[in-house]
């Protein structure tokens, strides 16, 4: 519920309290990109210590080349996330749509035991 409240505060969800209340998207699913949600929830995402900038306590921050590689990787990750919308994630996914609509009354799938 904390995440639902936060997504409501950020403008992704509309929440209605009380009897007959619920949660719905504040915008069409096709207008909400996955990366947009990640960026809103984690605005100061620091993959590693050196991403903190001036407040970094990394001892090898200056000569380290990994910082640039990780920034490039994070940018690529966000680019991929921003290429997809919530609509893309549910399009043609009948079991998920049924779950979200509350029309799937089948028992949840059982966890598979790991062998080996």
N, C-alpha and C positions, 0 to 999 in steps of 0.2 A: 504494500500500500504506500510505502514511502516513495517508491519509484513512480507510482501512478500520480501521487501528489506533485512530485517534482516535474513530471512531464506535463501536468496540468498548469503548473506555475510557468513553465517555459513556453506554453502555448501550443503544445502538440495534442493535448487532450482536453476535452470538456467533461467535467465531472459534475454530477448532480447527486446531492445527498438525499437521504431519507427514503421513504417508501416509494417505489417506482423509480428510484434513482439509478444511476449507472455511469458508465464511462463510454465516450465515443471520441473519434478523431475530431480535432478542431478544424482540420483541412482535409481535402480529398487525399486518399492514400497515394495517388499519383503525383501529388505535390510535396510529399515529404520524403526526402532522400535519407538513406540510412546514415551516411556520414554526417548529415546535419544534426541528427539526434545524438550521435557519439560526441560531436564537438560541443553541443549544448550541455550534455551531461558531464563531460570532462573537459572544460574549457582550458585548463592548464595541465594537460596531459604531459607527464614527463616520463618518457620511456626509460631513461637512465639519468643518473645524478647530474651529468653535464648539461642536460636540457634545462636546468634551473637558471642558466645564464650567470649573472653576476653573483648570485648566492650559491653557486656550485662549490662543493667541497672536494671535488675530484682532484687528486694530486697530479694527474697527467693530462689535465684538460687542454693545455696549450698545444703540446706536440702530438696529441692523439688524433689519428685520422678516422677512428671509428665513429666519432661524433658526426661527421659529415655523412658517412655511410648510413648511419641510423636515421638522420634527418631525412635523407633521400628515401629510405625504406618507409618511414612513417608517412611521408607525402604520397608515396605510391599507394600505400594502404588506404589512406583517406580518399585518394582519387578513385580507387575501386569502389569503396563504400558509397561515394557520392554518385557513382554511375547507376545505382539501383535505388528504386523507391519502395515504399511499403507495398504498393500495388504489385510490383514485380515479385515480391516475396510470397504473395498469396494467389497470384494469377494461376489458375489451373490446379491449385492445391486444395482439392475438395475436402480431404480429411481435416486440414487446418481450418478452412472456412467453416466447416460444420462445428468444430470445437469452439471457434470464436463466436459463432452464432448461438451456441448452446444447444445445437440440434444433434450432436453426436453423443449418444448414450451408451456407447460401447465401453467396456472396461479399458483402462489404460494398458498399453503394451507392457508385457513383462520384461524386466531387465534380463538380458542374456548373461549367463554365467561365462566367465572367461576360462578357457581351458589352457592348461600348460603350466 
